[in-house]
Amino acid sequence: MPKAKITSEEALAYHLNPSPGKFEITASVAMTTQRDLSLAYSPGVAVPCEAIAADPQTAYDYTTKGNLVAVISNGTAVLGLGNLGALASKPVMEGKAVLFKRFADVNSIDIELDTEDPDAFINAVKLMGPTFGGINLEDIKAPECFIIEQRLKEEMDIPVFHDDQHGTAVICAAGLMNALHLSGKKIEDCRIVLNGAGAAGIACIELIKTMGAKHDNCIVCDTKGVIYQGRKDGMNQWKSAHAANTELRTLEEAMQGADVFLGVSVKGAVTQDMVASMADNPVIFAMANPDPEITPEEAHEVRNDAIVATGRSDYPNQVNNVLGFPYLFRGALDINARAINDEMKLACARALAELAREDVPDEVAVAYGKKLTFGRDYIIPTPFDPRLIYRIPPAVARAGMDTGVARRPIIDMDGYEMSLKARMDPTASILRGITARARKNQATMVFAEGDTPQVLRAAVQYQRDGYGRALVVGREEDVKAKLVAEGLEDAVRELRVVNAGNTEFMPVYKDFLYERLQRKGFDRHDIHRLAARDRHVFSSLMLAHGHGDGLITGATRKSAYVLDRINHVFDARACDGAVGVTAVLHRGRIVLIADTLVHEWPDSEDLANIAERAATVARGLGLEPRVAFVSFSTFGYPVSERAEKMHEAPEILEARGVDFEFDGEMTADVALNADVMAQYPFCRLSAPANVLVVPARHSASISVKLMQELAGATVIGPILSGINQPIQICSTNSTANDILNMAVLAAARLGEH
């Protein structure tokens, strides 16, 4: 499968649009009326101020302190880019803050301190202690990072965690537990070689010794060779602590007969000869980024019994810090911990190792395009396993309580796990599953409007992101000129341009079209004009004849016109069962609205059909459908002819014996609000609806646009369903990213009948 290609322009655009940076701050309370403002600020704010002054622990009740982490750096060791300085590190720190929120619902603020003086750095962070529930240090060079972290841990009463050290160490430890389990080895018997004695390397070897590895069995190497007792050159107190009593002097010598290699150094540091000299069933964690010390392919060429992990997502067994730091802080914050200690780190590692040994949920298999099973190529959970949020923090919290660092122990651990499940954002896993299916399918996508800049940008991105091949319909000269104008001159050779003049299939296309339309008032001249001059028809003919796997169109013409053109080639009318379903994503919730594209004024039978099509789309997204027929009335009140069909449609579904939940008619608040729904105990929905079937296309359109404009919801679709080919129709105001999303939906074959 092709690897995604990210250009510098795309990376900059991502950080620039829709607004500079990667996050914003929103209020979590009402701030509408004068009373709201009086409670939020003066005079109401005085009450919690006095309460906190009397009892500082109540700050965790009345402020964000208990769920707020500072991501702090001075930019002296940015991502392997070196000392870029505090300001240039800000995009990385913002990214870390976003990861905290995305994976563990931890609020986070990035802080960049413009100093390389450890004392000044320590003093600045210490003074901010009252603000935060925890401190995550990041991208600080060694050895200063050791000094800074140790001092802050001693002088602050909240968790201080340098992720470059301990994050890598925790995931490394988890993977090593499982690798040794598969190899049938005990850690106390293993000879372990570490290459790279910086922050991450020292933390890895320290945690592994805590797990039971023997001091003189752990050989640490740096650029000058083995760190041995008595060595003077290039030493410091942190290296000296791990100097072994050994005659070994080089990495090559150390690797002979070694059971485990841990690399946090540089590309190419390990040779195939070194791997060949290791003990049986060697464990190789080549974690240098972006390129490992030795690739899995190179290692397996000489040792097919090796278990190999890297820091890269395109190889099995990725040692990824995002498996650790969000959940460590989640557990630590939830017990108001004074610190994150070794026991909590090991608890995190053990929980990760145990999770990898369990059956992997179907949604993870869908997201990765393959079934994952515990073994040599799966010793560490994937970062998108939905169980992480409710399995790892409880383990961390228990360890914190057992070791006495918890100020607020959790009494009801079952309730705590349930609360963690509620923090999960289902929309992210749904979208990830779609993109994974699209990449697996490697569909050849036809982009009908190749003379439009945003379509061309989407086509280029589709191909560069590794989804498959892009075919653009247009004139070669026009396509080239527009690509150049968009700064995509390098993409001219990447895209294949197709038109009526350069295809050998025009006679076949025209015969097919004439056969379909000859009794509908079209003669041969009409057929030629349609096939040769109408790009929507031409693109549909390509798809119908297998010269593409999916079709994206609609960016330049209204959907009604485009649907009419498509219907010359396919059966895509309301009477054929076509339906448009729009996905609305808002605050971690996804709701489908139908029909937003095809049916102008559906009757009760149409509404039942729409519900079935929408339920199919919901399942394609990984949702178990709960369908509500929404109206201005609820279960018969007020009485109105306009609501009658919404009352009849559920009866039709009941007669059909469909296999999903449905009910109606009901107002939108009954359908979506569990408390309001509870007022109708006879309602057949087990939880709020995730599919809304609306009375007409105009009400669907109004609902979607209101959510988009007033609530800032993300809208995907309409997803065209009920046709036997993957065709998706964009709106005329679609951005390149919107068009790409529709192409991904088509490639994933979502909505196909």
N, C-alpha and C positions, 0 to 999 in steps of 0.2 A: 504494500500500500504506500503511495507517495507520501513523503513528509510535507507538512504545511510549510509554506514559505512566507515569511513576514518581512515586508520591506520597511525601510526607514520612514518613508512617507506615511505608511499605514500606522506605524507605531506612534508617530507624532500626531497624526489626526485623531487617534484613539484618545490621547491625553488632552487634546485641544477641544474636542466636540463631545457632547453638546455644550459643555462649559469647561473651562480649564480645570485640570486636576481629575481626581477619581472619586471624590465623595463630597457630600454636603451635610449640614446639620439641620435637622428638622425638630420641631417641638413635639414632645410626646403628650402634652396636655392641651386642652382647649385654650386658645388665645384670641377669642373673638370679642367678648363683651368687656365693658368696663369692670365688671365684677371679676372676670377672669384675670384681667391685668392687676387688679387689686390683690388677688390671691397669689398671683405669680410673683409680684414684686411688692411694692409698698401699699398698704401696711402689712398684708398677710404674711410676707416672707419673714417678718420678725419672729414669728412664733417658732418655726423650725430652727432659726438661728439660736434662739435661747435654749431650745431643747438640746441642740448639739453642744453648746457651751457647757450645759449641765452634765451631759453624758456624751462624750465624743463618739461612742459606738453607734449612736442614733444617726450619725452621718450616713451609715449604710442603709438606713430606712428612708431618709428624707432627701437624699441627693443621689446623683449618678455614680458616686464613688465606688460602690460595690460592683459595678459592671463597666468600669472604665480603666483602660490600660493605656499607658504612654509608650509609644514606639520611639526610642531615642537613639540618635547616632551623631557622630561628628564627621562622618563621611571619610574616614581614613582607610577603610577597606571595603569599598563598594562593590559587591557582587563579583569579585574577581577583576574589576576594572581598576582597582588600586585606590590611591588617595585622591579622590575627586573633590574633596571638601564638603562642608556641611550642606551648602545650597544644592549642589548637584546630586546629593543623596536623597533629596526630598521625594522624587518620583518613586524610589524604592520604598521609602518609609510609608508613603501614602498607600502603596500597594500592599504592604504588610498590614496596615490598618484595615484595608478592605478584606483581606483574607481572614482576619480575626472575626469580622462581622459575618462574612459569608459562611464560614465553616462552624463557628461556635456561638454566633450571636453575641459576641463581646464587642462593646463600643470601644473605639480606639482613636487616639489622636496622635499624629506624628509631630515630633519635636526634633529640630536639627540645631545642635549647639556648635557655635563657631569657635571652637577651641581645641587644641591638641594637648593642652595641659591637663593631666589626669586630676589634679587637685581642683582646678576650676570646674571641670566637668562634674566631678563628684559633688562639689558644693552646690552647683546649679540643680542637679537632679534631686539632691537631698531636700533642698528648699521647696521643691514641688510635691513632696510627699503627701501633704493634706489633700491634694486634688485627686489622686489616683488610687485605685485598688491594687495596681500592680505596675511594674516597670519591665518592659521588654527592651533590652539593649541589642543593638544591631549594627553590623558593619563597622566595628571598631578594631583597629589592628592590634596584633599581639606585639609585645607583651602587655601593653597598656590595658587591654581589655581584661586581663586577669586581675590587675590591681584595682581597676574601677569596679568590677563586679564584686570582688571580695569586700572592699571597703563599704560599698553600698549595702550589701547583705548584712554587714555588721552594724551599720548605723541607721538603717531604715527598718520599720516594723511592718512592711508590706513585701510581697514577693518581688524579688529582683532576679531576672532570668536573661542570660545572654544566649540568644537562640543560636547564633553561629557555633557556639560551643555545645550547649546541652541539647538543643533540638536535634542536631545531627547525631549526637551520642545516643539519645533515646531511641531513635528509629533504627540506628545501627544495632543497638542492643536487642531490639525486638527481632530484627531479621536474623541476627546471630543465634538467638535462642532456637529459632525454627530450623536454621541451617544445620546446627549441631544435632538437633533432634533427628533430622532426616539422615544425617551422616552416622548416627549412632555413637557420637562422641560426647564426652563430658568436658566442660570448660576448664576444669582444674587440671585436666590431662593434656590440654592443647598447647602447642607452641604457636604464638600469635605474633605476626609481624605488622607493625604500623609504619607506614611511610607518610611523613608529614607531621611535624611537631609544632604546628600552629595551634590556634584556639580550638578548632574542631578536633584535631588529632589528640591533643592532651585530654580534652573532655571525654572522648571516646574511650581512651585507654583507662582513664580513671573509673568510668562507670563499669567497664568490663572487669576491672579488678574487683570492684564492689560485688559483681556477680559471682566471683569465685576464681577468676584467673590468677595464677601465681605470678609474683613480681618478676622473677628471673625467666619465666616462660614468655614474657612479653618483651619483644625486641622492638624498640622505637628507633626509627631512622629519620634523618633530615638530609639536607643537601650535602652535608659533609660525611654522611654514612651513619653507622650504628652509634647510638648514644650509650656509651659504656662507662662503667665506674672508673673514674680517673681521667676521663676526657676533659681537656681544657678549652679546646677551640670551639667557638660558637655556642657556648653554653649559657644558660640562665637558671634561676632557681626552679622553674617549672619543668624544664628538661631534666635537671639534675635529679629531681624526685623520681624520675622513671629510668634512670641509668641502670642498666642490667650488669650483673657480674658475668661477663661473657668474653670469649676470645673472638667473636664475630666482629668484622669491621665494615663490611659492605652489605648493601641490600641484597646483592646476588648471593652472598654467603648465607645471609639470614633466611632467605627463601628456601634453601635446601632442607627438605623434610618438614617444612612448616605446615601446620594444619589450616591456619587462617591468615589471609592477607587483608589488611584494612588500608585503603588508600585515600588520603585527602591531600593530594600533592598536585602532580601535573600530568598532562597527556603523555603517554609513551614511557612512563617511568618503569613499567613492568614489561619484560620481554616474554616471548613464548618459551624460551629456555628456562626462565625462572619458574614459570607455571609448571613446566614439565618436571622440574626438580622437587615439587612440593609432595607432601604425603598423600596417601590415598584419600579420595573424596575431599579434595581441598575446597575451602570456602574462600571466595574472592569477592571482596566488596571494593570495587574500583570506583570511588565516589567523587573523583575530580570532576569539576564542571567548567566549561560545557562538554569537554571530552574526557572520558575516563582514562585511567592509567593503562588499561588494556581493554579492548572491546570484548563483549561476550563471544563474538564470532572467533576472534583470535584465540581466546582462552580455550574454547571448545574444540578448536582444530587440534590441539595437542593433549587436551584432557577432557574427554567426554563425561567424566565422573565429577566434574567441577560444578559447584553451585555458585552462580555469578550474580551479583547485584551491582547496580550503578546509580548515579544520580539523575539519569535521564528517563523521561516519560516514554520514549519510543523503544525501550528495552524492558523485559520483564524485571520484576523485583526492584522497583524504584525506591531508593532511600530519599524520601521527600519530607522535609521538616514540617509541612502543613499537616502531616499525620499526628504531630506532637504538640507544638506550642499552643494552638487554639484550645485544645482540650485540656492541657495542663493548666492553663489559666482559667478555663471555665470551672474546673473542679476546685482550684485554689480560691477563686473569687467567691464561689458559692458556699465555702466554709469560712470566709473572711480570714484566710490563712495569713500568718505572719511571714511565711517564707515558702519556697518550693524546695524541698530537701531531696536527698538521694533516694529515700524510700518512695517518695511520690513519683520521681522520675522512673524508678524501676517498676513501680506499679503500672505506670503508663506503658512501659515497654512490654511487661507481661500481658497486659490486657490486649495490646496490639497483636502479640504473638498468638494468643489464644483465639482471637477473632479470625486470624488467617487460617486457622485449622478447621473452622466451621464451614458449613455449606454456604456458598455465596448466593445472596438474593438474586432473583431473576432480573431485577432492574439494573443491577451492576453488570450482569452478563450482557444485557441489551446495550448498555452504555459502552461497553468495551468490545462489543461485536463478537464475543466468544465466551464460552463457559470457563470460569476460573475454578480450579480445584487445587487444594493444598498439595504442594509438591515442589520440585526443584525450580520451577518457573513461577511459583506463587508462594513466597514465604513471608510477604509483607502485604497487609491489606491495601486496596487501592484508595486514593484520596477521596473518591466519591462514593465510598460505601456508606449508605445512610445510617448504618448502625453505629458508626463512630461517635456521634454526638451523644448517644445515650448509653454507650458501653465504656468509653474511656474516662470521662469526667467522674462517674461514680467510683471507679477504681482509684483515681487520684484523690478524691475526697476522703475515701476510707483510709488511705495511707496517711493523709494529713491528720485525720482525727486520731488514728492509732499512735502517731508520733508526737502529738501534743501541740501542733502548730495551728489547730483550728480554734478560732474564737467563737464561731457559731456552728457547732456540730449539726449535721443533718440527722434528724430523728427518724423521719419516714423516708427510707431510701427508695422504696417502691414508688412513692409519690414523686420523689425527686427525678427518678428515671422517666416517669410520665411527663413531668414538666419539661424535661430536656427534649423529648420527642416532639412536644408542641412547638419548640423553637425551630424545627426543621423547615426549610423553604422548599416546598415540593416543585416549584417552577424550575429551579436550577437543574434538578435531576431529570426532569421531563425534557427540557431543551437539550441537555447533554445526551440523553438517549437518542433523540432524533438525529443529532449531528453524527453520533457514532454509527447509527444505521446507514445514514447517507454515505459516510466514508466507506463503510463495508461494501455497499452496493456498487460504488464506482460508476455511477450513471453518466452516460453521455447526454448532456443537457442542451436543448435547443433554446437559444435566446432569440425571440422573434424580431426584436426591434434593435438591430445592431447599429443603427445610425444615431442612437441616443447615448450621450455620455454616461449617464448613471447605469444604463444597462451594460455598457461595455466594462465599466468598473466592476460591476457585480460578476460579469462573466470571467474577467481576469482573476478576481478573488476566488471564485468558485474553483477554478483550476489550480491556483496557487495554494489554496487551503487543502488540497488533496481530496476533494470530493469526487473528482472524475474529470471528464473531458468537456469543454465548452465549445459549442458550435454557435456562431452568431450569423444571423441572416441579414445581409446587407451587401452593399457594393464595396469591393476591396479598397478602392481609393478613399471612399468616405470613412470607412472603419479606420484605416491607417491615419488619416488626417485628424480624426477625433481622438484617437489614442495619443498621438503626438501632442495635441492641444491639452490633453489631460495629464501630461507628464508621464505617460505610460508607453513611451517609444519602445522600451525593451520588451513590451508585451506583443508587439506587432507580429513577431515570429511565433509566439506561443499560441495565438488563437487561430482557429480555422474558420474562414469566412465562407459561407454557403449562399448561393442565390440561384435563380432560375437559369442564369446564363452559364454557370459552371458545374451544373449537375447533369449526370447522364440519365437521370430517372424521370425527366419531365414527361416523356410519352406515357410511362406507366402511371404517373400521378394524374395526368389528364384523363386517361381511360377510366381510372378508378372514380374520379370526380364526376365524369359524364354519366357513369353507371348509376351513381347516387342521385344526380340532379336532373336527369333528362326528362323525367315526368313532373318536374317542379318548375317548368318554364325556362330552363337554361339550355341554350344551344351550344354548339362547339366553340363559337367565338366567345360566348360568355365564360365558358369553362377555361379557355386559354387566358383570358384576362384575369380570372380569379386565381388560377394556379401560378401564373407568371408574374403578376403585379401586386397581388395582395399578400403581404408577408405573413399575416395571421393564418390564411388558408394554406400558403406554401409550407409554413412551419408545421401545421397540423398534418399535412400530407406526409412530411418527413417522418413524423411520429407514427402515423398510421402504418407506414411501410417498414418500420423497424430501423430507420436511419437515425434515430435518436431514442433515448429511453425516457425522456420527460420534456415538457414544454413550459416555458415561462414567457408570458406576454401580458399586455394590458397597461404598460407604463405610459403609452402615448395616446390611447383611445379609451373612451368610456367602456365600462365592463359590459353594458348591454350590447354595444356594437361588436366587441370582441367575442362575446358568447355567440352572437348570430353568425359570425365568420367561422367559429369553431364548429358550429352545428352543420355547416356544409360538409364536414368530414366525419364528425362524430355525432352520436346521439346524446346531447347534453342539455336537453330542455327539462322543464319541470315535469312534464308527462313521462320523461324517460328515467326519472328518479334522481336527477342532479340536484344537489343541495349545496349551499354555501354556509360554512361554519366558521365563525370568528372566535379566536381564543383571546380572552382579555386577562392579562396578568397584572395583579396589583397587590402589593404588600404580602408577598409570599403565597398568594392565592390565585388559582386559575379557574375561570368560568368560561364555558363555551356558550355562544349565543347563535341561534339558528332560526330561520334562514336569512342570511344577510346578503344574498346574491341572486338567487334564481326566482323564487316564488314571490310574486307581487302581492297576491291576496289569497293565501292558501285556505282550502276548506278543511274540514275535520280529518278526512282521509289523508290529505296532503300533510297536515300537521303530524299525524301518526307516522307517516313515512319520514318526515324531517327528523322526528325524534329518533327513529331507528338509525338513520344515517349519522346523526350527531353522536349517538351512543357508540357507533363504530369508530368515529374519529376520536372520541374520548378514550376508548380502549387502545387505539393506536398511540395515544400520548401517554399511556400507562396509568390512566385513571379508571376507577370502577364507576360507571355512569350512574348518576342520580338525576333524573330528568324532572324538571318542573315546567308545567304549562302555565306561563305567567299572563296575567290579565290585570284589569283594574278592579276585579272582584275576587273574592276568596270563597271557594266552596259554595257558590250560589248566591252570595250577597255582595253588592246589590244585584238584582236581577236585570239582565240586559240581553237583547238579541245579539249584540256584538260579542258577548262573552260566551254565548252558547257553544260555539265550535270548540272553545278551549275546554269546555266541560265534556264534550263528546269525545274528543281525541283520546283521553285516557281510557275510556270505555273500549275504544277500538283496539288499543294496545293490549288491554286485558283479554279481549277476545282472541287476539293473535298469540297470546302466551309468551310474550317476549321475556328475555332472561336478564332484565335490568330493572332497577327501581324507577318508578315514575308516579306522579300524582299531579293533580290540578283540578280546576283552575285555582290560581292563588296569586296574590300580589307579590312583588319582588322582595319585600321585606320578610314575608312569610317564607319565601323560598330560600333566602340567603342568611337569615338571622336565626340562630338556634333558639334563642329565648322567645322570639315571636312565634316560631314554629311550635314550640312547646305548648302554646295556648290552644293548639289543635291536636289533641292526643291521638286522634284517629288518622292523622296524616301518615301515609305509607312510606315516606322517606325516612331513612334511619339517621340522616344528618343533613345539613344544608345542601342544597342542590349544587351540582357543578356543571349542569347543562340546562340552559334556559331556552325553551321554545316559545317564540313570541308570535303575536297574532298576524303580523304582516311585515313585509320587508322595510317599510318606512319606520316602523317602531324599532326594528332591529338596528337600522342605521342610526337613528337618533340615540339609542342606548349606547352604542359603541362609541359614537363621536363625543357624547357627554362624558363618558368615562375617560376617554383619551384626553380631552381638552381640560376638564375641570379637575379630574383626579390624578392626571399624569400617568394613567395606566399604559402599559405596553400592550400593543394590539398586534396580533399575528393573524393574517388572513385577509379576506375570507378564504378558507381552505375549501377548494372545490372537491366535493365528494360525490360518489355515485356514477362515475365514468370509468370505463375499463382501461383507462390510460392515465398516467400521472400528469395532469395539466393544472397549472396554477396561474391565476389571473391577478396581477398586481393592480394597485390603484394608480391614478395618474399623478399623484403627489408623492409617490414612493421614492425614497432615497436609495442609493446603491446598496446600503445595508439591508433595507427592507426587501429589495429584489433578491439579494443573496439569500435571505431567510426563506423566501418563497421557493427558491431553487432547491434549498436544503430539504424543505418539506416534500417537494416533488421527488427528489432523489431518494428520500426515505420511504417513498410510495405511500405517504399518509393521505388518506381519503380515497385511495383507489378502490373501486368496486370489485 
